[in-house]
């Protein structure tokens, strides 16, 4: 090591010569980046100094790394195997390549999902009905509650108008049955009806009100409670239409009051006879009540047609006809 100092200026120059053993290997111009792999620690044996260079292969950008230990901080053998398996699974399902799932498999999976969804719907509807029966106390009629009846709380919003119209129709029909009994009773007192007419009018009033409530109104009420249209909903609509046809026939019978078979009904013909044979104010009063009964049953008829039309619309919109055909085919298969 040598040094030199100059007194001519304030600038001091120091020249230092490093030992050959401590020289920086990267300062040698002959040493390139390609020969870095040949550099070995100082003091290693001659056998250890010879380390063959590995040829670098082009890396596949979509291939997973062989070892993920440096990335996650733990052994990468298991992780690499899982990653590679997941990669192959995605490639087979068509996420990274061409799909291998055929249409038949997809259709089978879709049918299985539809079947499970239908089963869940049936269970949900059954649970709703059971919970409603157990939790809700009777509130109708208010004078002596025997059952729970609440259109706003139970009926689906899209069916409330239909069910409300059906309830009004049933109330009008109930009033018509009672008014018909009253008119026939008064007509019996003035000699316009016999004991047989009075008996059947009493029977219509006593049985017609509860039977109409249970056979067609309550059935439509239960069908309106379901927010999803199922096979059971279609069956309830079919039951409603079956009983509603008899209700319409009863309305026509009450309005017409055909002689011999309809004298127990205070309809059009009965009203005309009362006014024709009227002899005094009392007879005219009975005739007025009979005319009022005709108006009530006419309102029942028009309201019934409206309810039937709304119910048929809901039945068709929910897929009722196909459900009925499937039910008929299934019943025919069981008979065979």
C-alpha positions in Angstrom: 0.0 0.0 0.0 1.4 3.5 -0.9 0.3 7.0 -0.3 1.4 10.4 -1.6 0.8 13.9 -0.3 1.1 17.2 -2.1 1.8 20.5 -0.3 1.1 22.7 -3.2 -2.6 22.8 -2.5 -5.2 21.9 0.0 -6.1 18.9 -2.0 -4.9 15.6 -0.4 -4.7 12.5 -2.5 -4.4 9.1 -1.0 -3.7 6.1 -3.2 -4.5 2.7 -1.7 -3.6 -0.6 -3.3 -5.6 -3.6 -2.3 -4.1 -7.0 -1.7 -4.8 -9.5 -4.4 -6.5 -11.9 -2.0 -9.0 -9.2 -0.9 -9.8 -8.0 -4.4 -13.5 -7.7 -5.4 -14.2 -10.5 -8.0 -16.9 -8.3 -9.6 -14.4 -5.6 -10.3 -12.6 -7.8 -12.9 -13.8 -7.0 -16.4 -13.4 -10.6 -17.5 -16.0 -11.7 -14.9 -19.5 -11.6 -16.4 -22.9 -12.4 -15.1 -22.9 -15.7 -17.0 -20.0 -17.0 -14.8 -21.5 -16.1 -11.5 -22.6 -19.7 -11.1 -18.9 -20.7 -11.1 -18.1 -18.6 -8.1 -17.8 -20.7 -5.0 -17.0 -19.7 -1.4 -13.4 -19.1 -0.5 -11.6 -22.1 0.8 -13.8 -24.7 -0.9 -12.2 -27.8 -2.5 -11.6 -28.2 -6.1 -14.4 -30.8 -6.4 -16.9 -28.4 -4.9 -15.8 -25.6 -7.2 -17.1 -27.4 -10.3 -20.9 -26.8 -10.4 -22.6 -27.4 -13.7 -24.8 -24.7 -15.0 -28.5 -25.5 -15.4 -30.1 -24.6 -18.7 -33.1 -22.3 -18.2 -36.3 -23.6 -19.9 -39.1 -21.3 -21.0 -41.8 -21.2 -18.3 -45.4 -22.0 -19.1 -47.4 -19.0 -17.8 -50.4 -21.2 -17.1 -48.6 -24.0 -15.3 -48.6 -24.0 -11.4 -45.3 -23.5 -9.6 -43.5 -26.6 -8.5 -42.9 -25.4 -5.0 -45.0 -22.9 -3.1 -43.0 -22.9 0.1 -41.4 -19.5 -0.6 -44.9 -18.0 -1.2 -46.8 -19.4 1.8 -43.9 -20.0 4.2 -44.3 -23.8 4.6 -43.5 -27.0 2.8 -44.8 -26.7 -0.8 -45.0 -30.3 -1.9 -48.6 -30.9 -0.7 -49.7 -27.4 -1.8 -48.2 -27.8 -5.2 -50.0 -31.2 -5.7 -53.4 -29.7 -4.6 -52.9 -26.7 -6.8 -52.1 -28.9 -9.8 -55.1 -31.1 -9.2 -57.4 -28.1 -8.9 -55.9 -26.8 -12.2 -56.6 -30.0 -14.0 -60.2 -30.1 -12.6 -60.9 -26.6 -14.0 -59.4 -27.6 -17.3 -61.6 -30.7 -17.5 -64.8 -28.8 -16.6 -64.1 -26.3 -19.4 -63.1 -23.3 -17.3 -59.7 -23.1 -19.0 -60.3 -25.3 -21.9 -62.9 -27.2 -23.9 -65.7 -28.7 -21.7 -66.2 -32.4 -21.4 -69.7 -32.3 -19.7 -72.3 -33.5 -22.2 -75.9 -32.2 -22.4 -77.4 -35.4 -20.9 -75.5 -34.9 -17.7 -76.6 -31.3 -17.4 -80.2 -32.2 -18.0 -80.0 -34.9 -15.4 -78.6 -32.5 -12.9 -81.3 -30.0 -13.7 -84.0 -32.6 -13.2 -82.6 -33.5 -9.9 -82.5 -29.9 -8.7 -86.1 -29.3 -9.9 -87.2 -32.4 -8.0 -85.5 -31.3 -4.8 -87.0 -27.8 -5.2 -90.5 -29.2 -5.6 -90.0 -31.4 -2.5 -88.9 -28.3 -0.5 -91.9 -26.4 -1.6 -94.3 -29.1 -0.5 -92.6 -29.3 2.9 -92.7 -25.5 3.3 -96.4 -25.4 2.4 -97.2 -28.2 4.8 -95.2 -26.5 7.6 -97.0 -23.2 7.0 -100.4 -24.9 7.2 -99.5 -26.8 10.4 -97.9 -23.8 12.1 -100.9 -21.7 11.2 -103.3 -24.3 12.6 -101.3 -24.6 15.9 -100.5 -20.9 16.5 -103.6 -19.0 15.3 -106.7 -19.0 17.5 -110.2 -19.0 16.1 -111.5 -15.4 15.5 -114.5 -16.0 13.2 -117.4 -15.5 13.5 -117.0 -12.8 16.2 -120.1 -13.9 18.1 -118.8 -17.4 18.6 -115.3 -18.0 17.0 -114.9 -21.5 15.6 -112.1 -21.0 13.1 -109.4 -18.5 12.1 -110.2 -16.3 9.2 -108.1 -13.3 8.2 -107.8 -12.4 4.5 -105.3 -9.7 5.0 -102.9 -11.8 7.1 -103.2 -15.2 5.4 -104.1 -14.7 1.7 -101.3 -13.8 -0.7 -101.4 -10.2 -2.0 -102.1 -11.1 -5.6 -105.1 -13.2 -4.5 -106.7 -10.9 -1.9 -109.0 -9.2 -4.4 -110.3 -12.5 -5.6 -110.8 -13.9 -2.1 -112.4 -10.7 -0.9 -114.9 -10.8 -3.8 -115.7 -14.5 -3.0 -116.3 -13.6 0.7 -118.7 -10.8 -0.3 -120.4 -13.2 -2.7 -120.8 -15.8 0.1 -122.2 -13.2 2.5 -124.8 -12.1 -0.1 -125.8 -15.7 -0.8 -126.2 -16.3 3.0 -128.4 -13.2 3.2 -130.3 -14.5 0.2 -130.9 -17.9 1.8 -132.2 -16.3 5.0 -134.3 -13.7 3.1 -135.8 -16.5 1.0 -136.8 -18.4 4.1 -138.4 -15.2 5.5 -140.4 -14.5 2.3 -141.7 -18.1 2.0 -142.7 -18.1 5.7 -144.7 -14.8 5.2 -146.1 -16.1 2.0 -147.2 -19.3 3.8 -149.1 -17.1 6.3 -151.1 -15.5 3.5 -151.8 -18.8 1.7 -149.4 -18.4 -1.1 -147.2 -21.4 -0.2 -147.8 -24.8 1.4 -146.0 -26.6 4.2 -143.6 -28.4 1.8 -142.4 -25.1 0.4 -141.7 -23.8 3.9 -139.8 -26.9 4.9 -137.5 -26.8 1.9 -136.9 -23.0 2.4 -136.0 -23.7 6.0 -133.7 -26.5 4.8 -132.0 -24.2 2.3 -131.3 -21.6 4.9 -130.1 -24.1 7.5 -127.8 -26.2 5.2 -127.1 -23.8 2.4 -125.1 -21.3 4.4 -122.5 -23.7 6.0 -122.3 -26.0 3.0 -121.5 -23.1 0.6 -118.9 -21.8 3.1 -117.1 -25.2 3.3 -117.5 -26.4 -0.2 -116.5 -23.5 -2.4 -115.6 -20.4 -0.4 -113.2 -22.0 2.1 -111.6 -24.0 -0.6 -110.9 -20.9 -2.6 -109.6 -19.2 0.5 -107.1 -22.0 1.1 -106.0 -21.9 -2.5 -105.4 -18.1 -2.3 -103.1 -18.6 0.7 -100.5 -20.3 -1.3 -97.9 -17.9 -2.7 -96.4 -20.6 -5.0 -98.6 -22.5 -7.4 -98.2 -26.3 -6.9 -100.0 -29.4 -7.7 -102.0 -29.2 -4.5 -103.0 -25.6 -5.4 -104.3 -26.9 -8.8 -106.2 -29.7 -6.9 -107.9 -27.1 -4.7 -108.9 -25.0 -7.7 -110.5 -28.1 -9.3 -112.4 -28.8 -6.2 -113.6 -25.2 -6.0 -114.8 -25.2 -9.6 -116.7 -28.5 -9.0 -118.7 -27.1 -6.1 -119.0 -23.7 -7.6 -121.0 -25.1 -10.6 -123.6 -26.3 -8.1 -123.6 -22.9 -6.5 -124.3 -21.3 -9.9 -127.2 -23.7 -10.5 -128.6 -22.9 -7.1 -128.5 -19.2 -8.0 -130.4 -19.8 -11.2 -133.0 -21.9 -9.3 -133.5 -19.2 -6.7 -134.0 -16.5 -9.4 -136.3 -18.5 -11.6 -138.5 -20.2 -9.0 -139.9 -22.6 -11.6 -143.4 -23.8 -10.7 -143.8 -27.2 -9.1 -140.0 -27.7 -8.5 -139.2 -24.1 -7.5 -142.1 -22.9 -5.4 -139.9 -22.9 -2.3 -137.9 -20.1 -3.8 -139.0 -16.5 -3.7 -137.8 -15.7 -7.3 -139.3 -13.9 -10.3 -142.3 -16.1 -10.8 -143.2 -16.2 -7.1 -142.9 -12.4 -6.9 -145.3 -12.0 -9.9 -147.8 -14.3 -8.3 -147.7 -12.5 -5.0 -148.3 -9.1 -6.6 -151.0 -10.6 -8.8 -152.9 -12.1 -5.8 -152.2 -9.1 -3.5 -155.1 -8.1 -1.3 -154.0 -5.4 1.0 -150.9 -3.7 2.2 -149.5 -6.9 3.9 -149.6 -8.8 0.7 -147.8 -6.0 -1.1 -145.2 -5.9 1.7 -144.6 -9.6 1.2 -144.3 -9.0 -2.6 -141.8 -6.2 -1.9 -139.6 -8.5 0.2 -139.8 -11.1 -2.6 -138.7 -8.6 -5.1 -135.8 -7.6 -2.8 -134.9 -11.3 -2.7 -134.8 -11.4 -6.5 -132.4 -8.4 -6.5 -130.1 -10.0 -3.9 -129.8 -13.3 -5.9 -129.2 -11.3 -9.1 -126.3 -9.6 -7.3 -125.1 -13.0 -6.2 -125.2 -14.2 -9.7 -123.1 -11.4 -11.2 -120.7 -11.5 -8.3 -120.3 -15.3 -8.7 -119.5 -14.9 -12.4 -116.8 -12.4 -11.5 -115.3 -14.7 -8.8 -115.3 -17.6 -11.2 -113.6 -15.6 -13.9 -110.9 -14.4 -11.5 -110.3 -18.0 -10.2 -110.1 -19.4 -13.7 -107.5 -16.7 -14.6 -105.4 -17.6 -11.6 -105.8 -21.3 -12.3 -104.5 -21.0 -15.8 -101.7 -18.5 -15.0 -100.3 -20.9 -12.3 -100.1 -23.8 -14.7 -103.3 -25.6 -13.5 -104.3 -27.4 -16.8 -101.0 -29.2 -17.2 -101.1 -30.2 -13.6 -104.7 -31.6 -14.1 -103.5 -33.6 -17.2 -100.6 -35.1 -15.3 -102.9 -36.0 -12.4 -105.4 -37.7 -14.8 -102.5 -39.6 -16.5 -101.2 -40.7 -13.1 -104.6 -41.9 -12.0 -105.1 -43.8 -15.2 -101.7 -45.5 -14.8 -102.7 -46.6 -11.3 -106.0 -48.0 -12.5 -104.2 -50.0 -15.2 
